[in-house]
Amino acid sequence: MNEVDNKRVYAVIMAGGTGKLLWPLARKKTPKQFVDLFDKKTMIDKTIQRIAGIVNTENIFIITNEQGKVMLLQSDCRIDPENIIVEPMSRNTAPCIALATAYIKKKDPDAVTIILPSDHLVIDEEKFLEILQAGIRIAAKKTSLVTIGINPDHPETNYGYIQADRELYIDPSDCGDYRLYKVKTFAEKPDYATAVQFLESKDFFWNSGMFIWHIDMFSKEIERSLPDLHRDFLNIYENIDTHNESEIIEDVYSWIHPISVDYGIMEKAESVYMLEGEFGWTDLGNWDQVAKVSVQPPYSAASREKGIVMIDCEQMYIRKPKDKVVCLIGTSNLIVVDTGDALLICNKGDSHKVGTAFDQLRRDDFDSYL
């Protein structure tokens, strides 16, 4: 196969936000990517470890907020502190990726970049890395942006979707055994009826939020689709490693508008292709997703905590402190998350409403619990 020089391959791990849908475990002081959900490893640790299988550690960048940087520096993640980029405030994924791109381009203008969220679960890591390597080979040609779509196995309303236009083989030596499609459109999170239609059509895939591109292709597309944003981040690029660097970033973030990379760039890009991924993927965005994974190997054994008594109960997900005993009788289909100072109880299928409860607690001045 036409392998790309590994020194040119970079990874950006997006690790901003708190993950309020995983409250009360995820908090401002301990965002979701820094909590242990299954096996005593945080999601960001697992993401770093996973991508280090194909990307040199010195080429792994993490973009986060100030609290995230503090937690990374206190951890043993072994990422160069110079590779931890801090956003002054959240402005969605397009500015986030543009800022990381500015730093990588300064280091290597011929970089091929993998963009990854920090809160995804991957079961088959070997297959996952193979698909990324196929994407790297395609992206290195500087002719397209590449994304990863997940073949859906049920109607899911918590994910965005990608509609594939037609199958396309650029070069079997690039794609290997994986299917590559021209992207027709991106769709926002659907209602249930629409999700059923997407599944039945067989040409819609879950949007994984993972991207691969040559840095030149991304720069050209952001200049074409979001010229104002391109101008602002060109200013940042030109001031990296100067005494004005921090001030310029603060200024730019004070006026730019939040916009997602899907809506701002990918939907408008002229050449976007999707590799079909089947590697046991889950976006751990809410407690329902966590509960589904917790009953599957290899996580099912780890999820059986001591000090939980259930009598005549079905389909329960319970998380509690080690020093607390929980007893449930005659309940079913509940999510129970106890952190000692806060307790969440909700029906399975309703965990997307945790954000509403979070906002209510904020309005009621319970910030110390958020």
C-alpha positions in Angstrom: 0.0 0.0 0.0 1.0 3.6 -0.5 1.9 4.4 3.1 2.3 8.0 4.3 5.4 9.0 6.2 4.4 8.7 9.8 6.2 11.9 10.7 3.6 13.8 8.6 0.6 12.4 10.5 -0.9 14.4 13.3 -3.9 13.9 15.6 -6.1 16.5 17.2 -8.2 15.3 20.2 -11.1 17.6 21.0 -11.5 17.7 24.8 -13.5 20.8 25.6 -16.9 21.0 27.3 -18.2 19.5 30.5 -20.6 16.9 29.2 -23.6 17.9 31.2 -25.7 15.0 30.0 -23.4 12.8 32.1 -24.1 14.8 35.3 -23.8 14.2 38.2 -20.6 12.2 37.5 -19.3 14.8 35.0 -18.8 18.3 36.5 -17.1 21.6 35.6 -14.2 20.5 37.8 -14.2 16.9 36.3 -15.5 17.1 32.7 -16.7 13.8 31.2 -13.5 13.1 29.3 -11.6 13.0 32.6 -13.9 10.6 34.4 -13.7 6.8 34.7 -16.8 5.2 33.3 -15.8 1.6 33.0 -12.3 0.3 33.7 -10.4 2.8 35.8 -9.2 4.7 32.7 -10.6 8.0 31.7 -12.0 8.5 28.2 -9.2 10.8 27.2 -6.6 8.4 28.4 -8.1 5.7 26.3 -8.3 8.0 23.2 -4.6 9.0 23.6 -3.6 5.4 24.0 -5.6 4.3 21.0 -4.4 6.9 18.6 -0.8 6.4 19.7 -0.9 3.1 17.8 -0.4 5.0 14.6 0.6 8.6 15.5 3.8 9.5 17.2 3.2 10.9 20.7 5.0 14.2 19.8 2.4 14.6 17.0 -0.7 14.3 19.2 -2.3 17.6 20.1 -5.2 18.1 22.6 -7.4 21.1 22.4 -9.3 21.8 25.6 -10.2 24.6 28.1 -8.1 25.9 31.0 -9.5 23.3 33.5 -8.8 20.5 31.0 -5.2 21.7 30.7 -4.8 21.6 34.4 -6.1 18.1 34.6 -3.9 16.9 31.7 -0.8 18.4 33.3 -1.7 16.6 36.6 -2.2 13.3 34.8 0.3 10.8 33.3 -0.9 11.2 29.7 2.7 11.9 28.5 1.5 14.6 26.0 4.0 17.4 25.5 2.6 20.5 27.4 3.4 22.5 24.2 0.8 20.3 22.4 -2.0 21.2 24.8 -3.9 24.0 23.2 -6.3 26.1 25.3 -9.5 27.7 23.9 -10.5 30.8 25.9 -14.1 29.8 25.5 -16.2 27.2 23.6 -17.1 28.2 20.1 -18.1 24.8 18.7 -16.1 22.5 16.5 -15.1 24.7 13.5 -13.1 27.3 15.5 -11.8 24.5 17.8 -10.4 22.6 14.8 -9.2 25.8 13.1 -7.2 26.8 16.1 -5.5 23.4 16.4 -4.8 23.5 12.6 -3.0 26.8 13.0 -0.6 25.3 15.5 0.0 22.1 13.5 0.5 24.1 10.3 3.1 26.2 12.0 5.0 23.0 12.9 4.4 21.1 9.6 2.7 22.7 6.6 2.6 19.2 4.9 0.7 17.6 7.8 -2.1 15.0 7.4 -4.4 15.5 10.4 -6.8 13.2 12.1 -9.6 14.9 14.2 -11.0 12.9 17.0 -13.5 13.5 19.9 -12.2 12.5 23.3 -15.3 10.7 24.6 -15.9 7.9 22.1 -15.7 4.2 22.9 -14.1 1.8 20.4 -14.2 -1.9 20.9 -12.1 -3.2 17.9 -9.2 -0.9 18.1 -7.2 -2.8 15.5 -9.9 -2.4 12.9 -10.4 1.3 13.9 -6.7 2.0 13.3 -6.8 0.2 9.9 -9.7 2.5 8.8 -7.8 5.6 10.0 -4.8 4.5 8.0 -6.9 4.1 4.9 -8.2 7.6 5.5 -4.7 8.9 5.9 -3.7 7.5 2.5 -6.7 9.0 0.8 -6.3 12.4 2.5 -2.6 12.6 1.7 -3.5 13.0 -2.0 -4.8 16.5 -1.2 -8.0 16.0 -3.2 -10.7 15.5 -0.5 -11.8 15.7 3.1 -12.5 12.3 4.7 -14.9 11.4 7.4 -15.8 8.1 9.2 -19.4 7.0 9.0 -20.8 4.2 11.2 -23.1 1.6 9.8 -26.3 1.9 12.0 -27.9 -1.1 13.5 -30.9 0.6 15.1 -32.8 3.9 14.8 -30.7 6.4 16.9 -31.9 9.9 17.7 -28.8 11.0 19.6 -26.5 11.0 16.6 -26.2 13.1 13.5 -26.2 11.2 10.2 -24.3 11.2 6.9 -26.0 10.3 3.7 -23.8 8.4 1.2 -24.3 9.1 -2.5 -22.5 6.2 -4.2 -19.7 3.8 -3.6 -16.4 4.9 -5.0 -13.0 3.2 -5.1 -10.2 5.7 -5.7 -7.6 3.0 -5.4 -7.9 -0.4 -3.7 -4.4 0.0 -2.4 -5.7 3.1 -0.5 -9.0 1.8 0.8 -8.0 -1.8 1.5 -11.0 -3.8 2.4 -13.1 -0.8 3.4 -15.9 0.8 1.5 -15.5 4.5 0.5 -18.5 6.6 -0.4 -19.1 10.1 -1.8 -20.9 12.1 0.8 -24.2 13.5 -0.3 -25.3 15.4 2.8 -25.1 15.7 6.5 -28.2 15.5 8.7 -28.8 16.7 12.2 -30.1 14.5 15.0 -33.5 13.2 13.8 -36.7 12.4 15.5 -37.5 8.7 15.9 -39.6 8.4 12.8 -36.9 10.0 10.7 -34.3 7.8 12.2 -36.3 4.7 11.2 -36.5 6.1 7.6 -32.7 6.7 7.6 -32.1 3.1 8.8 -34.5 1.6 6.2 -33.0 3.6 3.3 -29.6 1.9 3.9 -27.7 5.0 2.6 -27.5 6.9 5.9 -24.7 6.3 8.4 -24.1 7.6 11.9 -21.8 10.7 12.0 -18.9 9.8 14.2 -17.4 13.3 14.3 -14.1 12.0 13.1 -12.3 13.5 10.2 -9.0 13.1 8.2 -7.5 15.6 5.8 -4.4 17.2 4.5 -3.9 20.5 6.2 -3.9 22.4 2.9 -7.4 20.9 2.0 -8.9 22.0 5.3 -7.3 25.5 5.0 -8.7 25.9 1.4 -12.2 24.8 2.5 -12.4 27.1 5.5 -11.2 30.0 3.3 -13.9 29.2 0.8 -16.8 28.4 3.2 -16.0 30.7 6.2 -13.8 33.5 4.9 -14.1 35.6 8.0 -13.1 32.8 10.3 -10.2 32.0 7.9 -9.0 35.6 8.2 -9.2 35.5 12.0 -7.3 32.3 12.3 -4.7 33.3 9.8 -4.0 36.2 12.1 -3.6 33.7 15.0 -1.3 31.6 12.8 0.9 34.6 12.0 1.2 35.4 15.7 2.0 32.0 17.1 5.3 32.1 19.2 5.1 35.9 19.4 4.4 38.0 22.5 1.0 38.8 21.0 -0.1 35.2 20.7 -2.4 34.9 23.8 -3.9 38.4 23.3 -4.7 37.7 19.7 -6.4 34.4 20.5 -8.5 36.0 23.3 -9.5 38.8 20.9 -10.5 36.5 18.1 -12.6 34.2 20.4 -14.4 37.3 21.9 -16.1 38.0 18.5 -16.3 34.9 16.4 -19.6 33.1 16.3 -20.0 29.4 17.3 -20.4 27.1 14.3 -19.9 23.4 13.9 -17.4 22.0 11.4 -20.3 19.9 9.8 -22.5 22.8 9.1 -19.8 25.4 8.5 -17.4 23.4 6.3 -18.2 19.8 5.6 -21.7 20.4 4.1 -20.3 23.1 1.8 -17.0 21.3 0.8 -16.7 20.3 -2.8 -15.0 16.9 -2.2 -16.0 14.9 0.9 -15.7 11.1 1.1 -16.8 8.7 3.9 -15.1 5.5 4.9 -17.6 3.0 6.4 -16.5 2.0 9.9 -17.6 -1.1 11.8 -15.4 -1.3 14.9 -17.8 -1.3 17.8 -18.3 2.4 18.2 -20.3 4.4 20.7 -20.5 8.1 21.4 -20.8 8.1 25.2 -22.8 11.3 25.3 -25.5 10.4 27.8 -26.3 7.8 30.5 -28.4 5.7 28.1 -25.4 5.1 25.9 -23.3 4.3 29.0 -25.9 1.9 30.2 -26.1 0.1 26.9 -22.3 -0.5 26.8 -22.1 -1.6 30.5 -24.0 -4.8 29.8 -21.7 -5.8 26.9 -18.3 -7.5 27.1 -15.7 -6.5 28.2 -17.5 -4.0 30.4 -20.3 -6.1 31.7 -18.1 -7.8 34.4 -16.7 -4.5 35.6 -20.2 -3.0 36.0 -21.2 -5.5 38.7 -20.6 -3.5 41.8 -20.6 -4.8 45.4 -23.2 -3.3 47.7 -26.1 -3.3 45.3 -29.1 -5.4 46.1 -31.9 -5.8 43.6 -35.1 -7.8 44.2 -37.6 -8.3 41.3 -35.8 -5.7 39.2 -35.1 -5.6 35.5 -32.9 -3.6 33.1 -31.3 -1.4 35.8 -28.2 0.7 35.5 -26.8 1.7 38.9 -23.6 3.6 39.8 -22.8 4.5 43.4 -19.9 5.3 45.7 -18.0 2.4 47.1 -19.0 3.2 50.7 -22.7 3.3 50.0 -25.2 0.4 49.9 -28.1 0.6 47.4 -31.2 -1.6 47.6 -33.9 -1.6 44.9 -37.2 -3.6 44.9 -39.7 -4.0 42.1 -38.1 -1.4 39.8 -37.3 -1.7 36.1 -35.7 0.3 33.3 -34.1 2.9 35.6 -30.8 4.8 35.5 -29.5 5.5 39.1 -26.3 7.6 39.5 -25.3 8.5 43.0 -22.1 10.5 43.6 -22.5 11.1 47.3 -23.5 14.7 47.0 -25.9 14.3 44.2 -28.4 11.7 43.0 -29.9 11.2 39.5 -32.8 8.8 38.9 -34.4 8.7 35.5 -36.2 6.3 33.2 -34.0 4.6 30.5 -34.7 6.6 27.3 -35.0 9.9 29.2 -31.3 10.6 29.9 -31.2 13.2 27.2 -33.3 15.4 29.6 -30.5 15.5 32.1 -29.3 18.7 30.4 -32.7 20.3 31.2 -32.3 19.3 34.9 -28.7 20.6 34.8 -29.9 24.0 33.5 -32.6 24.1 36.2 -30.0 23.5 39.0 -28.0 26.4 37.5 -31.0 28.7 37.6 -31.6 27.7 41.2 -28.0 28.7 42.2 -26.7 25.1 42.8 -23.5 25.8 40.8 -21.4 24.1 43.4 -23.0 20.8 42.4 -22.5 21.3 38.6 
